[in-house]
Amino acid sequence: MDNYVIFADTACDIPEKVLKQWNVSWIYLGYAFEGEEEVRGSGGPGIKEFYDAMRSGKTARTSAANIECFREAFTPILEEGKDVFYLAFSSGLSSTYSSAATAAEELKEAYPERKLTVVDSLAASSGYGLFLYLCAKKRDSGATAEELREYAETLRPHICHWFTVDDLVYLKRGGRVSAATALAGSVLGIKPILHVDDEGRLINMSKVRGRKNSVKALADKYGELRDDSLDGTVFISNADCSEDAKELAGMLKDRYGVSVELIVDIGPVIGAHSGPGTLALFFLGKNK
């Protein structure tokens, strides 16, 4: 079996203790509130404090990992005589993948006997986390790095991301919806249903009125798109709305008999763009 280390980055929204259990290493992406120092690491405010700051009007900005970040992370592994397999945050949402690919090409020249594999997940948050979990399972089954790359490319079109947000103002700031749409949504209680498409981009798919209906719409999407021939693992992530996450998990159990494997917090890197109250569902489907 190949001797390689799987890397991810913190846009996967999987807690560090869980990544350790999966035997996955990670790269930190950064974020900062305006006028404050960047946080790149495990420090910074807690999740509730972070989202309360956003609710109070603070704006958070995020930053990708640059080429040097990847050189520093990968080089010690290569020095140990091990190979690197990096599953990256979607290139449709970040330059992180591009930086990793550039770093890998440079390091291949310095370590020609080693293998560096960089795969674009075209995924985000715990959709990326679900993808990572399945790749770690495949590695544990004895897959070589090349077999894992082939598996990841086969799996990628089936990673479903469906989510809703509680306040459109955060998507407006990021240019995902217009100011008029955000205003109308606030006045009328309109909640968008969004997903990540085949190019790893955030797409607004539909609108419903009210939070309860938006949670139900996510469960509906599971019933519409799930593929029982594929792995049935389901993840949910939430931005300081854990009760809604539990409600969605209960719907899935009652309607489809499925148990959610993992409910996690949406971290600052993703939450800075979607805002508090974001609720997301991830599973394997017929298509994205």
C-alpha positions as CSV (number, residue, x, y, z in Angstrom):
1,M,0.0,0.0,0.0
2,D,1.2,3.5,-0.8
3,N,2.5,5.5,2.2
4,Y,0.7,8.8,1.9
5,V,-0.9,11.5,4.0
6,I,-4.4,12.9,3.2
7,F,-4.7,16.7,3.7
8,A,-7.7,18.9,3.7
9,D,-8.3,22.5,4.7
10,T,-10.6,24.1,7.3
11,A,-13.3,25.0,4.8
12,C,-14.5,21.4,5.3
13,D,-16.0,22.4,8.6
14,I,-15.0,19.1,10.3
15,P,-13.7,19.6,13.9
16,E,-10.0,19.0,14.4
17,K,-10.6,16.2,16.8
18,V,-12.6,14.4,14.1
19,L,-10.0,15.0,11.5
20,K,-7.5,13.4,13.8
21,Q,-9.8,10.4,14.2
22,W,-9.9,10.1,10.4
23,N,-6.1,10.4,10.3
24,V,-6.3,13.5,8.1
25,S,-4.0,16.5,8.3
26,W,-5.2,20.0,7.5
27,I,-4.3,23.5,6.3
28,Y,-5.8,26.6,8.0
29,L,-7.6,29.2,5.9
30,G,-7.9,32.7,7.4
31,Y,-10.5,35.1,8.4
32,A,-10.8,38.5,10.1
33,F,-13.3,41.0,11.1
34,E,-12.7,44.5,9.6
35,G,-10.1,46.4,11.6
36,E,-9.0,43.3,13.5
37,E,-6.0,40.9,13.0
38,E,-6.5,37.8,10.9
39,V,-7.1,34.5,12.6
40,R,-5.4,31.6,11.0
41,G,-5.3,28.7,13.3
42,S,-7.4,27.2,16.2
43,G,-7.5,30.5,18.1
44,G,-10.1,33.3,17.7
45,P,-13.6,33.6,19.0
46,G,-15.9,30.7,19.6
47,I,-18.6,29.9,17.1
48,K,-21.4,31.6,19.0
49,E,-19.3,34.7,19.7
50,F,-18.3,34.8,16.0
51,Y,-21.9,34.7,14.8
52,D,-23.1,37.1,17.5
53,A,-20.5,39.6,16.2
54,M,-21.9,39.2,12.6
55,R,-25.4,39.7,14.0
56,S,-24.2,42.9,15.6
57,G,-23.1,44.2,12.2
58,K,-19.5,43.2,12.0
59,T,-18.2,42.1,8.6
60,A,-15.8,39.2,8.3
61,R,-13.4,38.7,5.4
62,T,-11.7,35.4,4.5
63,S,-8.4,34.6,2.9
64,A,-7.2,31.5,1.0
65,A,-4.1,29.5,1.8
66,N,-1.2,30.7,-0.4
67,I,1.5,28.7,-2.1
68,E,3.9,29.1,0.9
69,C,1.3,27.6,3.2
70,F,1.3,24.5,1.2
71,R,5.0,24.3,0.9
72,E,5.4,24.5,4.7
73,A,2.7,21.8,5.2
74,F,3.8,19.4,2.6
75,T,7.6,19.6,2.8
76,P,7.9,17.8,6.2
77,I,5.8,14.9,4.9
78,L,7.9,14.6,1.8
79,E,11.1,14.7,3.9
80,E,9.7,11.7,5.9
81,G,9.6,9.8,2.7
82,K,5.8,9.9,2.5
83,D,3.5,11.1,-0.4
84,V,0.8,13.7,-0.2
85,F,-2.9,13.6,-1.2
86,Y,-4.7,16.9,-0.9
87,L,-8.4,17.2,-1.3
88,A,-9.0,20.9,-1.8
89,F,-11.8,23.4,-1.1
90,S,-13.8,24.1,-4.3
91,S,-12.0,26.1,-7.0
92,G,-15.3,27.7,-7.8
93,L,-15.3,29.4,-4.4
94,S,-11.6,29.9,-3.6
95,S,-8.1,30.2,-5.0
96,T,-6.9,27.6,-2.5
97,Y,-6.9,24.7,-5.0
98,S,-4.8,26.8,-7.5
99,S,-2.2,27.6,-4.8
100,A,-2.0,24.0,-3.8
101,A,-1.6,22.8,-7.4
102,T,1.2,25.3,-8.0
103,A,3.0,24.3,-4.7
104,A,2.7,20.6,-5.7
105,E,4.3,21.2,-9.1
106,E,7.2,23.1,-7.5
107,L,7.7,20.4,-4.8
108,K,7.7,17.6,-7.4
109,E,10.9,19.2,-8.8
110,A,12.6,19.2,-5.4
111,Y,11.3,15.7,-4.5
112,P,11.0,13.8,-7.8
113,E,10.7,10.4,-6.1
114,R,7.6,11.5,-4.2
115,K,4.0,11.7,-5.4
116,L,1.9,14.8,-4.8
117,T,-1.8,14.5,-5.7
118,V,-4.1,17.5,-5.6
119,V,-7.8,17.0,-6.2
120,D,-10.4,19.8,-6.6
121,S,-13.3,18.7,-4.4
122,L,-15.7,21.2,-6.1
123,A,-17.3,21.1,-2.6
124,A,-17.6,23.2,0.5
125,S,-18.4,23.1,4.2
126,S,-19.4,19.6,5.3
127,G,-20.2,18.5,1.7
128,Y,-16.4,18.8,1.4
129,G,-16.2,17.1,4.8
130,L,-18.4,14.2,3.6
131,F,-16.2,13.9,0.5
132,L,-13.2,13.8,2.8
133,Y,-14.7,11.2,5.1
134,L,-15.4,8.9,2.2
135,C,-11.9,9.3,0.8
136,A,-10.5,8.5,4.3
137,K,-12.6,5.3,4.3
138,K,-11.3,4.4,0.9
139,R,-7.7,4.9,2.0
140,D,-8.4,2.7,5.0
141,S,-9.7,-0.1,2.8
142,G,-6.2,-0.2,1.2
143,A,-6.5,2.1,-1.8
144,T,-3.3,3.5,-3.3
145,A,-3.1,7.2,-3.9
146,E,-3.8,6.7,-7.6
147,E,-6.8,4.5,-6.8
148,L,-8.0,7.2,-4.3
149,R,-7.7,9.9,-7.0
150,E,-9.8,7.8,-9.4
151,Y,-12.4,7.1,-6.6
152,A,-12.6,10.9,-5.8
153,E,-13.2,11.8,-9.4
154,T,-15.9,9.3,-9.7
155,L,-17.5,10.4,-6.4
156,R,-17.3,14.1,-7.0
157,P,-20.4,14.6,-9.2
158,H,-22.6,12.9,-6.6
159,I,-21.8,15.1,-3.5
160,C,-25.0,17.0,-2.9
161,H,-25.0,20.3,-1.1
162,W,-28.4,21.8,-0.3
163,F,-28.8,24.7,2.1
164,T,-30.7,27.7,3.2
165,V,-29.8,31.0,5.0
166,D,-31.8,32.9,7.6
167,D,-30.9,36.4,6.4
168,L,-30.1,37.4,2.8
169,V,-28.0,40.4,3.8
170,Y,-24.8,38.2,4.0
171,L,-25.3,36.8,0.5
172,K,-25.9,40.3,-0.7
173,R,-22.6,41.4,0.7
174,G,-20.9,38.6,-1.3
175,G,-22.7,39.5,-4.5
176,R,-24.8,36.3,-4.5
177,V,-28.1,38.1,-4.4
178,S,-29.2,41.6,-5.4
179,A,-30.0,44.3,-2.8
180,A,-33.6,44.3,-4.0
181,T,-33.8,40.5,-3.5
182,A,-32.3,40.8,0.0
183,L,-34.7,43.6,1.0
184,A,-37.7,41.7,-0.3
185,G,-36.6,38.6,1.4
186,S,-36.3,40.4,4.7
187,V,-39.8,42.0,4.4
188,L,-41.6,39.0,3.1
189,G,-39.7,36.3,5.0
190,I,-38.4,34.7,1.8
191,K,-35.7,32.1,2.3
192,P,-33.6,30.9,-0.6
193,I,-32.7,27.3,-1.3
194,L,-29.2,27.1,-2.7
195,H,-26.8,24.4,-3.8
196,V,-23.2,24.0,-5.1
197,D,-23.2,23.1,-8.8
198,D,-21.0,20.8,-10.9
199,E,-18.4,23.6,-11.2
200,G,-18.2,24.1,-7.4
201,R,-20.1,27.4,-7.5
202,L,-22.9,28.6,-5.2
203,I,-26.2,28.7,-7.1
204,N,-29.6,30.1,-6.0
205,M,-32.1,27.4,-6.9
206,S,-35.5,28.4,-5.5
207,K,-37.3,30.4,-2.8
208,V,-39.8,29.5,-0.1
209,R,-41.6,31.6,2.5
210,G,-40.6,31.1,6.2
211,R,-38.0,29.1,8.0
212,K,-40.1,26.0,8.6
213,N,-40.7,25.7,4.9
214,S,-37.0,26.1,4.1
215,V,-36.0,23.3,6.5
216,K,-38.7,21.1,4.9
217,A,-37.4,22.0,1.4
218,L,-34.0,20.6,2.3
219,A,-35.6,17.3,3.4
220,D,-37.6,17.3,0.2
221,K,-34.3,17.5,-1.8
222,Y,-32.9,14.5,0.0
223,G,-36.0,12.5,-1.1
224,E,-35.7,13.8,-4.6
225,L,-32.0,13.2,-5.2
226,R,-30.7,10.5,-3.0
227,D,-29.2,7.4,-4.7
228,D,-29.6,4.2,-2.7
229,S,-26.9,2.5,-4.7
230,L,-24.3,4.9,-3.2
231,D,-23.0,5.4,0.3
232,G,-25.9,6.6,2.5
233,T,-23.9,8.8,4.9
234,V,-25.6,12.1,5.6
235,F,-24.0,15.2,7.3
236,I,-25.6,18.4,8.4
237,S,-23.9,21.7,9.2
238,N,-25.3,24.8,10.9
239,A,-24.3,28.3,11.7
240,D,-25.5,28.7,15.3
241,C,-28.9,27.1,14.7
242,S,-28.5,23.7,16.2
243,E,-32.2,23.3,16.9
244,D,-33.0,23.6,13.2
245,A,-30.3,21.1,12.5
246,K,-31.9,18.6,14.9
247,E,-35.3,19.3,13.3
248,L,-33.9,18.5,9.9
249,A,-32.3,15.3,11.2
250,G,-35.6,14.3,12.7
251,M,-37.4,14.9,9.4
252,L,-35.0,12.7,7.5
253,K,-35.4,10.0,10.1
254,D,-39.2,10.1,10.1
255,R,-39.6,10.4,6.4
256,Y,-36.8,8.3,5.0
257,G,-35.5,6.2,7.9
258,V,-32.0,7.8,7.6
259,S,-29.8,8.6,10.5
260,V,-27.6,11.6,10.2
261,E,-24.0,10.6,10.8
262,L,-22.6,14.0,11.8
263,I,-24.0,17.4,12.8
264,V,-21.3,20.1,12.9
265,D,-20.9,23.9,13.2
266,I,-20.2,25.9,10.1
267,G,-16.9,27.5,10.8
268,P,-15.9,31.2,10.2
269,V,-14.4,30.6,6.7
270,I,-17.8,29.5,5.3
271,G,-20.0,31.3,7.8
272,A,-18.4,34.7,6.9
273,H,-20.2,34.5,3.6
274,S,-23.5,32.7,4.4
275,G,-24.1,34.3,7.9
276,P,-25.7,33.0,11.1
277,G,-28.7,30.8,10.7
278,T,-27.3,28.9,7.7
279,L,-28.5,25.3,7.6
280,A,-27.0,22.8,5.2
281,L,-27.6,19.2,4.2
282,F,-25.0,16.9,2.5
283,F,-25.5,13.4,1.0
284,L,-24.7,11.3,-2.1
285,G,-27.2,11.7,-4.9
286,K,-28.0,10.9,-8.5
287,N,-26.4,14.2,-9.3
288,K,-25.5,17.4,-7.5
